[in-house]
Amino acid sequence: MPERFVVIMAGGRGERFWPQSRLATPKHLLSIVGDQPMLTQTVDRVMGVVPRDNIFVLTTQAQLEGCRRACPNLPAANIVAEPMGRDTAAAAGLALLLVKQRNPEATLAMLPADHVIHDVEEYQKLLKVAFDSAEAADLLVTIGVKPLGPDTGFGYIQQGNLWREMSGHRVMGVKRFVEKPDLATAKGYLATGEYFWNAGMFVWRVPVVEAAFKAHAAELYAGLAQLEAAAKSTGGWAVALAAVYPTLKKISVDYALMEKSTHVVVVPASFDWDDVGAWPAIAKHFTPDESGNVLRGTAMVEAGRDNIVVSADGHLTAVIGVSDLVVVHTPEATLVVHKDKAQEIKALLKRLADDAALKKFL
């Protein structure tokens, strides 16, 4: 059996959970759901699938120290900072090179750092099925999540015919990947029963994904070859990344590889999954009070329903006579937003970025 690795993508700009999340402390470094940072939870989930020393974390320079604190059990050299974000294809390429350096015949999983999965046993079982599939043939493997509704915030994967059964689980061929649809299109996808949400979970063998880069993303492949050579000549990744990584083409792994490859299969997820994309999404993971309010920290609601109130330790946040609000208090900033307008946080942060006096709150 090939040696197995997991590479966890832990970048992101910390926008959707502002003001708790900031540039240096985005969602995956916060305990948005659960008692540990979401990155810590992700690492713990894969410990039963691959050895600790075979887990890498890719992050940003601003988040490097936070990731180290969140992953005290990982070797320091396994937490690698990109000098700048170049989208997910470049990150996948860096993941490939890091694992290739350890074992050029290995299999690696690329996983996001900030998803909520409670059924760890089933998750580990399906991740192993994905590894088994990637090692059974020269193909790219993804894990697809059954849609819970016509969500326009996700890309979708259309399944094809049965590829084969692995450990009692059906693994399906992939007809195509599609980008985030409008609502009518998403409803059509659900009606067919052929589509999964694209959760950004991928598994592949080093030689197979390297060949895919060479075939479908030649410019990026050339940049990765330059990066690999620079790392060998300089004796380490830090100098090589600083010199070469900013020159890599900025493109998503879906566009660069997955949408172009004809050798892709999908493992249907049978575990619970939530990407917890914005403040309103946390409500389903906590027990509300009798009026539907979700309270975190020292918080209370009087004569109000279905609010989410999150308060910094030691500070009382009280809400009276309102409903369907998200109220988040931190020592530096306070947010009050209607649940239906939570996506407008990005517009607010753009205004902060454009104001020299307010940039410090990003």
N, C-alpha and C positions, 0 to 999 in steps of 0.2 A: 504493500500500500504506500502511495506517495506520502511524504510528510505534509502535514496540514498547518495552515496559518490563518489567522484572522487579522484584517486591517480595518480599523474603525475610523470612519471619517468624522472628525470632531472640529470642524471649522464653523462657519456661520458668523453673522454679524450681530446677533443679539437684538433683533428688532421687535419681534412679535410679542415678547413678554416684557417689554419695557414697562415700568422703570426697574423691575428686578433684574432683567437681563440688560447687560451693557456690552460694549465692544470687547472688553476683557473677560466678561462673565456672561456668555450667552446661555441659551436654554440648557445645553448639555452639562453645564457646570453648576446648575441649580437643582434643588430638590422640588421641581415643579409638581411631580407626582411621586410619592414615596419619601422615605427618610434619607436617602442618599442622592448625590448628584446623578443625573440621568446617565452620564458617561460611566460612573462607577457601577451602576446597575447593568449597563450594557456589557462591561468587562466581566462582571460576575456571571452573567448569563452564558458567556461563551467559555468560561473556565472548564466546564464539563465536556467540551467538544475538542479543544486543542490545549496543549500545555501553556502555562503562563508565559514562558519565554518565547512562545510563538505568536503572541498577541502584540500588534503594533497599533499605535494611535497617531494619526496624521492631524495636525492642528495648525494654528497660526502663531506667529511670534508673540502677539499680544496675549494669547491664551495658553502659552507654553507652561508657565508656572502653575496656572490653575489646573491644567491637565495633569501635571505631575502630582499636585496635591490630591487630585481626585483618584489617581491610580498609584498609590504608594507601593503596591505589590508588583508593579511592572518594572523591568529593568529600565533605567534612565535612557539608555540608548534606543529603546523601542518607542519612545515618544519623540516624534520628529516634527519640526515646524517648517511649513512652507514659508518662504520669504514673502510671498504675496499669493493671493488667491488667483488661480488660473482655471477655475471650474473643475467639474468632476472627471473629465477625461485625463487631464494632467495629473490629478490626484490618483486616478487609477494607474496611470503610468508609473508614478513614483512608488505606489504600493507594489507594483510588479517588480520594480528594480530592487526594492528593499528585500523582498522575499527571494528574488532570484539570486541575490548576493549570498543568501543563506543556503539555498537549495534550488538549483536551476530546474529541477523536475517537480517541484512542490505544487500543491494546490492551495489557492487562497480564496477566502471569502472577503468581500468588501461590504461593510455594514455601516449604516448610519449610527450616530452616537446618541440620538435623542428621541428614540421611540419607546412607547410604553407597551410592554408585553408581560402579562401576569402569569401565563401558563408556560413556565420555564421548561418543564419536562417535554411538552409537545413541541416547543420551539427548538430545543436541542435535537429532538428526534428528526424534525424536518430539515434542520440545517445539515445533519449527517446524511440525510437522503440527497440533499443538494450536492454535498461533497462526493457521495457515491456516484451520482449521475455524471458529474464533471470528470470523474476518474474512469468512467466506463466508456467514454467516446470523446472524440475531439470536437467539443461543442462548448458554448457558453450557457451558463445556467442562471436563472433568476428565480426568485420566490415571489409569487403573486398573491395578493390579498383579495379575498372575495368582497366586492363592494357592498357596503351597507346602505347605500343610497346613491343617487345620481350626482356625485360630488364633482364640481368643476375645478377643484384645486389639485387634482392628481392627474398624471399621465396614466394611460391604460395599456394593457397587454391583451391582445386577442389570441386566444388559444386555438390550436389546430387539432390534429388527430392525436390519439394516444401514442406516445413515443414508446414507453415501456413501464412496467411496474417495478418499483424499487422498494424493497422491504415492506411490501403491502400498500404502498402509496402510488397513486397514478401520477406519472410525469408526462406532461403534455407538450407536443410541439408548439411552436409560436408562429402564428401567421404574420403578426406585425405589432409594432409599438406605435402608439399614437399619442400626440401631445395633449395637454389639458383642453378638454372640449367645452363648448357652450352647454347650457343646461339641456336643451332639446336633444343634442347629440348624446350627452351622457345618459339621458333617459332611454334613448335607443340602444345604447350599449348594454344597459342593464336588462332590457327586454329580451335580448338574444341569449343571455346566460353564458356568453362566450368570453366575457371580459373580466380581467382582474385589475385592481389598482397596482400601479408600478410603485413599489415601496422602496426602490433603490437598494435592494439586496441582491448581490451577484456573487457567483462562485465560478472559478475557472482555474485550469492548470496554467502554469507559467508559460510553457511553450505555445499553448493554444491562444492565450490572449495576446502574447507577443506577435504571433502570426496575424491575428486580427488587426492589431495596430498597423502592422506592415502593409496589410492588404487594403484597409479601409481608411486609414488616417496617416498617410505617408509623411506629411509634413511634421506631424506630432511625433511619429516614430523616429524620424531623423533627429528631432530635438531630444528625445529620450536617450537615443544612442550617444549623443554628445554629452548628456548629463551623466550617463553611466561611465563613459570614458574619463570625464573630469573627476568623478568621485574616486576612480582607481588611481589616477595620476596625482591627485592632491592628498590621497590617503584618508579621505573622509567626506561626509555629505555636506557639512556646513558651507565650506568654500564653494563646492560644486553647485549647490542649490542657489547660493547668492549670485553666482555668475550666470548660470544657464536657465534656471527655472522661470525667471521673468520673461524670457524670450519664447516660452512654449505657447503654442496656439491655445486660445481660450475657447473651449467648446465642451459641451456636456458629453458624458460617456454614452448617453442614449443616442445623440446625434452622430457621434464619432464612430461608435461600434455597433450598438444593439440594433439600431434601425436598419443597418446595412448588412448585417450578417444573416446568412441563411441557415446557420447551424446553431439554433437557440432553442432551449426547452425551458418550460416553466413548471416549478413545483408549487401546486396550490397549497396555500397556508391553511392549516387547520387549528392554528393557535389564535388567540385574541391579539389585536394589533391596533394601535392608535398613534398617529404621529403628533398628536396634541398640538395642532397648528396655531392656536391662539388662545387667549385667556378663557373665552366661553367654553372651550373644549375640556377644561379641567373638571367641570362640574360632575361629569359622569363617573369620575374616579373617587369621589368623596360622598359621604353620607350627609345629605342636607338636613336642616332643621325642619320643623313641622310646616314652615311656610316656604320651603324650597330654597332657602338661602344656604350657600356654602361659605363657611367662615374658616379662615386660616389665620393663626396668630390670635392676638387679643382684639376681637372684633365683635360687634353686635349690631343687630338690625331691629328697629322698632317700627311697627306698622308698615312693613314692606315685604315684597315677595320676590323670589327667584333672583336674588342678587348674589354676586360673588364678591366677597370682601376679604382682602389679604392685607395683613398688617404686620409691620416689622415688630420684632420682639420688644416688649416693654412699652409699646405705644398703643393706646386704645384708639381704634377707628370705629366710630359710631355712624350709622346711617339711619335716617328717619323718613318715613313717608314716601319712599321711592321704590320702584321695582325694575327688574331687568337691567341693572347696572353692574358694571365691573368697577370696583374701587380698590386700588392697590397703593398702599402707603409704604415708602422706604424712607430712610433718614435723609436722602438727597432730593427725592421728588415724589409727587403724588399724582396718580392717574384716576380720572373719573370719566368713564365712557359707557355709552349704551352698548349692550351686547351686540346689537345689530351693526354697530359702527366700529367694532374692534379692529377691523382691517385698516381703518384710517390711521392707526398708530404710525404706519410707515410714512404717511404724509406729514404727520407731526414731527417725526424725527428728521425729515428732510429740512423742515423749517429750522430745527435746532442746528443742523449742520451748516446752514447758511448764515447763522447768527453767531458772530465771534464770541459774544458774551455768554451764549447758551450752549456752545459746543461741549463744554465740560460735563453736561448732563447726558451725553451720548454713551 
